[in-house]
């Protein structure tokens, strides 16, 4: 059943994403499976979250806003300024409404893969990390991935989130407050 559901979502993603974005999603799914195996989580859930995380990435902003608003949560200021950042929340809505997914961890992981958030589930940490370290990313060498995956899951999430904040700073941008709060929680030992 899980493989049937995965294939349906995979075909949906293939039909909605550019070739490059779809290839990225497949690599994220593969990386998430490896990480689930490493950290003792459900590999099927990782595969589904990985292939689905960007299914709304390339749709128009007004559609993203409409879908994301269905989760009933307020928008962060950064999301209001750049609606494309809501693509994870929109994707979680699509997974629930179009594919009948009720698994709280899959929905949480997909909805929060862009920023992370305090209290993020372990599958969410895996998806956040997998999205940033999949082998197609320029910094993601075998050695880089091996080093990260030798850490605890929370430690790997912290490392990747801090790298992301540093990257944004170098670009003259500011990290989302929710990411900064998550990093503070991880630094204080929350989940490490």
WOTAMO-V952471 format. One record per backbone hydrogen bond with DSSP energy under -1.0 kcal/mol. CO is the residue of the C=O (numbers start at 0). NH is the residue of the N-H. E is the energy in kcal/mol with one decimal. If there is no record, write none. Layout:
BEGIN
CO;NH;E
CO;NH;E
END
This chain:
BEGIN
0;4;-2.4
1;5;-2.8
2;6;-2.3
3;7;-2.1
4;8;-2.5
5;9;-3.0
6;10;-2.5
7;11;-2.1
8;12;-2.8
9;13;-2.6
10;14;-1.9
11;15;-1.0
12;16;-1.9
17;21;-2.7
18;22;-2.4
19;23;-2.1
20;24;-2.3
21;25;-2.2
22;26;-2.2
23;27;-2.6
24;28;-2.4
25;29;-2.4
26;30;-2.6
27;31;-2.9
28;32;-2.1
29;33;-2.1
30;34;-2.4
31;35;-2.8
32;36;-2.4
33;37;-2.2
34;38;-2.8
35;40;-2.5
41;45;-1.9
42;46;-2.6
43;47;-2.4
44;48;-2.7
45;49;-2.5
46;50;-2.2
47;51;-1.9
48;52;-1.4
51;54;-1.9
53;56;-2.3
55;58;-1.1
59;63;-2.2
60;64;-2.9
61;65;-2.1
62;66;-2.6
63;67;-3.1
64;68;-2.2
66;69;-1.6
67;70;-1.8
68;71;-1.4
75;79;-2.1
76;80;-2.2
77;81;-1.7
81;84;-2.5
82;85;-2.4
83;86;-1.6
85;89;-2.6
86;90;-2.3
87;91;-2.2
88;92;-1.7
89;93;-2.2
90;94;-2.6
91;95;-2.0
92;96;-3.1
93;97;-2.8
94;100;-2.3
102;106;-2.3
103;107;-2.6
104;108;-2.8
105;109;-2.5
106;110;-2.5
107;111;-1.8
111;115;-2.3
116;119;-1.8
120;124;-1.9
121;125;-2.4
122;126;-2.7
123;127;-2.6
124;128;-2.4
125;129;-3.4
126;130;-2.4
128;132;-1.8
129;133;-1.4
133;136;-2.5
136;139;-1.3
138;140;-1.9
140;144;-2.4
141;145;-2.7
142;146;-2.4
143;147;-2.2
144;148;-2.8
147;150;-1.6
151;155;-2.6
152;156;-2.5
153;157;-2.6
154;158;-2.5
155;159;-2.5
156;160;-2.7
157;161;-2.7
158;162;-2.2
159;163;-2.3
160;164;-2.3
161;165;-2.5
162;166;-2.5
163;167;-2.3
164;168;-2.4
165;169;-2.3
166;170;-1.3
167;172;-3.1
168;171;-1.9
175;179;-2.0
176;180;-2.5
177;181;-2.0
178;182;-2.7
179;183;-2.2
180;184;-2.2
181;185;-2.8
182;186;-2.8
183;187;-1.8
184;189;-2.6
185;188;-1.4
188;190;-1.3
END
